[in-house]
Amino acid sequence: MNTEPLHVAGVAGPIVVTTKAFGGRPTLTVAGVPAARTGKRYALPTADGGVVQATLRTAFADPYPVVAVNGVQHRTGPSIPVFLRILALLPILLFTVGGVIGGLVGAFGVLANLTVARTQLAPAVKALVMVGVGIATAIVWLAIAVALNAAVS
Protein backbone atom coordinates (compact mmCIF):
# COMPACT_ATOMS: atom_id res chain seq x y z
CA MET A 1 0.00 0.00 0.00
CA ASN A 2 1.36 3.41 -0.92
CA THR A 3 1.38 6.39 1.39
CA GLU A 4 0.29 9.83 0.26
CA PRO A 5 3.10 11.82 -1.39
CA LEU A 6 5.19 13.59 1.23
CA HIS A 7 6.81 16.87 0.23
CA VAL A 8 10.05 17.68 2.08
CA ALA A 9 11.92 20.91 1.44
CA GLY A 10 15.08 20.36 -0.57
CA VAL A 11 14.21 16.85 -1.80
CA ALA A 12 13.90 16.51 -5.60
CA GLY A 13 10.28 15.38 -5.53
CA PRO A 14 7.51 13.87 -3.45
CA ILE A 15 8.46 10.91 -1.24
CA VAL A 16 6.19 7.86 -1.34
CA VAL A 17 6.59 4.85 0.95
CA THR A 18 5.23 1.52 -0.25
CA THR A 19 4.51 -1.04 2.44
CA LYS A 20 3.60 -4.67 1.88
CA ALA A 21 0.62 -6.21 3.62
CA PHE A 22 2.45 -9.42 4.48
CA GLY A 23 5.78 -8.20 5.76
CA GLY A 24 8.91 -7.40 3.86
CA ARG A 25 10.84 -4.18 3.72
CA PRO A 26 9.04 -1.01 2.76
CA THR A 27 10.35 0.76 -0.32
CA LEU A 28 10.90 4.48 -0.63
CA THR A 29 10.63 6.41 -3.90
CA VAL A 30 11.34 10.03 -4.76
CA ALA A 31 9.39 11.38 -7.74
CA GLY A 32 8.64 7.78 -8.74
CA VAL A 33 12.29 6.65 -8.71
CA PRO A 34 13.38 4.11 -6.04
CA ALA A 35 15.81 5.63 -3.53
CA ALA A 36 19.19 3.96 -3.13
CA ARG A 37 19.46 2.03 0.11
CA THR A 38 22.68 1.70 2.09
CA GLY A 39 22.16 -0.33 5.25
CA LYS A 40 19.33 1.30 7.14
CA ARG A 41 19.59 4.61 5.32
CA TYR A 42 18.20 5.86 2.05
CA ALA A 43 19.96 8.33 -0.23
CA LEU A 44 17.38 10.84 -1.43
CA PRO A 45 18.22 13.11 -4.38
CA THR A 46 17.98 16.83 -3.62
CA ALA A 47 16.74 19.59 -5.88
CA ASP A 48 20.29 20.95 -6.31
CA GLY A 49 21.67 17.60 -7.53
CA GLY A 50 23.09 16.41 -4.21
CA VAL A 51 21.99 13.65 -1.87
CA VAL A 52 20.47 13.77 1.60
CA GLN A 53 20.31 10.81 3.98
CA ALA A 54 16.97 9.59 5.31
CA THR A 55 15.85 6.77 7.59
CA LEU A 56 12.54 4.96 7.66
CA ARG A 57 11.13 3.91 11.03
CA THR A 58 8.05 1.92 11.82
CA ALA A 59 6.45 1.84 15.25
CA PHE A 60 4.85 -1.30 16.63
CA ALA A 61 1.24 -1.64 15.44
CA ASP A 62 1.45 1.64 13.50
CA PRO A 63 0.61 1.13 9.83
CA TYR A 64 2.31 4.37 8.77
CA PRO A 65 6.11 4.63 8.88
CA VAL A 66 8.01 7.82 9.75
CA VAL A 67 10.63 9.23 7.38
CA ALA A 68 13.45 11.13 9.10
CA VAL A 69 15.29 13.55 6.79
CA ASN A 70 18.18 15.49 8.35
CA GLY A 71 16.88 14.61 11.81
CA VAL A 72 13.39 15.97 11.13
CA GLN A 73 10.66 13.34 11.34
CA HIS A 74 7.80 13.34 8.84
CA ARG A 75 4.76 11.07 9.31
CA THR A 76 3.57 9.36 6.15
CA GLY A 77 -0.01 9.06 7.38
CA PRO A 78 -2.34 10.13 10.13
CA SER A 79 -1.73 9.17 13.74
CA ILE A 80 -3.63 6.05 14.80
CA PRO A 81 -5.47 6.20 18.16
CA VAL A 82 -4.15 3.87 20.86
CA PHE A 83 -7.41 1.94 21.16
CA LEU A 84 -7.22 1.03 17.45
CA ARG A 85 -3.63 -0.16 17.87
CA ILE A 86 -4.75 -2.40 20.74
CA LEU A 87 -7.69 -3.74 18.70
CA ALA A 88 -5.35 -4.42 15.79
CA LEU A 89 -3.19 -6.66 17.98
CA LEU A 90 -5.95 -8.62 19.73
CA PRO A 91 -6.13 -11.54 17.23
CA ILE A 92 -2.60 -12.60 18.15
CA LEU A 93 -3.97 -13.64 21.56
CA LEU A 94 -5.20 -16.81 19.83
CA PHE A 95 -1.64 -18.01 20.36
CA THR A 96 -2.39 -18.40 24.08
CA VAL A 97 -5.23 -20.86 23.52
CA GLY A 98 -4.45 -22.21 20.06
CA GLY A 99 -0.71 -22.73 20.10
CA VAL A 100 1.11 -22.47 16.79
CA ILE A 101 -2.03 -22.75 14.67
CA GLY A 102 -3.78 -20.11 16.76
CA GLY A 103 -0.71 -17.89 16.46
CA LEU A 104 -0.63 -18.23 12.67
CA VAL A 105 -4.33 -17.50 12.30
CA GLY A 106 -3.97 -14.62 14.77
CA ALA A 107 -1.03 -13.19 12.81
CA PHE A 108 -3.17 -13.07 9.68
CA GLY A 109 -5.85 -11.33 11.74
CA VAL A 110 -3.32 -8.73 12.92
CA LEU A 111 -2.20 -8.10 9.33
CA ALA A 112 -5.83 -7.71 8.26
CA ASN A 113 -6.45 -5.26 11.11
CA LEU A 114 -3.39 -3.19 10.18
CA THR A 115 -4.72 -3.03 6.63
CA VAL A 116 -8.06 -1.81 8.01
CA ALA A 117 -6.20 0.80 10.07
CA ARG A 118 -4.77 2.27 6.82
CA THR A 119 -8.20 2.84 5.31
CA GLN A 120 -9.99 6.17 5.27
CA LEU A 121 -12.90 4.92 7.40
CA ALA A 122 -14.02 6.71 10.54
CA PRO A 123 -12.34 5.42 13.74
CA ALA A 124 -15.60 3.95 15.05
CA VAL A 125 -16.14 2.01 11.82
CA LYS A 126 -12.52 0.83 11.88
CA ALA A 127 -13.05 -0.42 15.43
CA LEU A 128 -16.17 -2.37 14.43
CA VAL A 129 -14.39 -3.93 11.44
CA MET A 130 -11.41 -4.85 13.64
CA VAL A 131 -13.71 -6.53 16.16
CA GLY A 132 -15.29 -8.41 13.24
CA VAL A 133 -11.85 -9.52 12.05
CA GLY A 134 -11.06 -10.72 15.57
CA ILE A 135 -14.27 -12.76 15.71
CA ALA A 136 -13.62 -14.14 12.21
CA THR A 137 -10.09 -15.24 13.17
CA ALA A 138 -11.44 -17.02 16.24
CA ILE A 139 -14.04 -18.80 14.08
CA VAL A 140 -11.39 -19.80 11.52
CA TRP A 141 -9.13 -21.11 14.30
CA LEU A 142 -12.02 -23.07 15.81
CA ALA A 143 -12.92 -24.58 12.42
CA ILE A 144 -9.30 -25.64 11.86
CA ALA A 145 -9.10 -27.10 15.36
CA VAL A 146 -12.33 -29.09 14.88
CA ALA A 147 -11.19 -30.33 11.47
CA LEU A 148 -7.80 -31.43 12.82
CA ASN A 149 -9.45 -33.12 15.80
CA ALA A 150 -11.82 -34.99 13.48
CA ALA A 151 -8.94 -36.00 11.20
CA VAL A 152 -6.89 -37.36 14.09
CA SER A 153 -9.82 -39.24 15.69
N, C-alpha and C positions, 0 to 999 in steps of 0.2 A: 504494500500500500504506500502510495506517495504522500508526502506531506505537502502542505501549501508552499509555494515559493517564498523563500525567506530572503529579503534584501538586506545586505550588510554593506555599510559604507566602505568603499575601497575595493570590494571584490568585483570581479569582472562580469558578474551576472547573478541572477537569482540562484540561491542554493536550494536544492530539493533532496530530501532524504527518502530513500526507498527502503522500507522494512518488509521482511518476509513474514507471513503468518505463522509458518512452522519453523521458526528458528533461523539460524544463519546470520551472517554479518549484514548489517545494513550497508547500503551503498550511498555515496554522496556525489551529487553532480552539481556542476556550476554551468549555467546556461546550456544545459543538456549534455555536457561533456563530463564523463566520469573523472573525479579528482584522483590524482595519484596518491597512493597510500604507502606510507613508510612506517612500519610498526603500528603504533596506535594513533599516529597523526596523519592528517590529510594535507596535501599541498594544494592550496586554492590559488588560482591565478588572480592577480589584481588588475585593476583597470589600467595601471601604468606599465604593465608587462612584467611585473615582478611576481613573487609568490609569498603568500602568507600561510602560516601554519594554523591548523584547526584540529580540534579533537571532538569526538562524538561520544557522548555519555548517555547511558540509559539508566533510569532509576527502576528499582524493583516495582513491578506491577504498574508501570507508567507506560502507556503505549506510544508516547511521543518523546523521542530523544532530544537532548540539548546539544547544540553546536556551540563550542567555545572558540571564538576567533580573537586572538590577541588578548586572552584573559577575560573577554566579555562574553557572558553566556546569553545565548539566544534560544528561546523555546521554539520548537517546530510545530507546536499545536497548543491547544488550550490546556490549562491545568485541570486535572481530574480530581474530583472530590474524594476525600479519604474513604467515605462509605462505599463508593463505587470500586475503589481499589480492593477493599476488603471483600466485597461481593465477587469481584473477578477471581479472587484466589480461593473461594470456598470449595469449588469442586475438587481440589487436590486433597481435601480431607477424606475422600473415599479411600485413600491409601491406608488410613488407620483401621478401617473395617474390611477393606477388600484386598489388602496386600498389593502385590505387583500389578495385578489386573486392575484393581481399583485405582491404583496410582496412574496407570496408563490412561484409563478412561477419564480420570480426573484431570490429567494434564491436557487432554484434548478439550475438556470443558473450560479450563483456564485459558487456553488459546482462543477458543470461541468467545469467551467473555472479553478478552483484550481486544478482539476484533470489534465487538459490540461497543466497547469504550471509545473506539476511534470514529464511530458514526456521528452524524450530526443530530441525533435524536435528543430530546429533552432528558435531563438527568433522571427524572421519575420513570420515564419510559425505558431508559437504559437499565435502571434497577429492576424493573419488572421482567425485562428480557433476560437479564442475568440470573434472576431467580428461576425463570423457566429453563434456562440452560442447565442450572444446577440440578433441577428436578429431572430433566431429561438425562443427564449423565448418571444420576442414581438409578433411573429405570434401565438404562443400557447396561450398567454394571450388574444389576439384579438379573436381567435377562441372560447375560453371559454366564453368571454364576449358576443359574438354574440349568442352563444348557450344558455346562460342564459337569454339573452334579448328575444330570440325567445320563450323560455319556459315560461317566465313570461307573455308575450303578448298573 
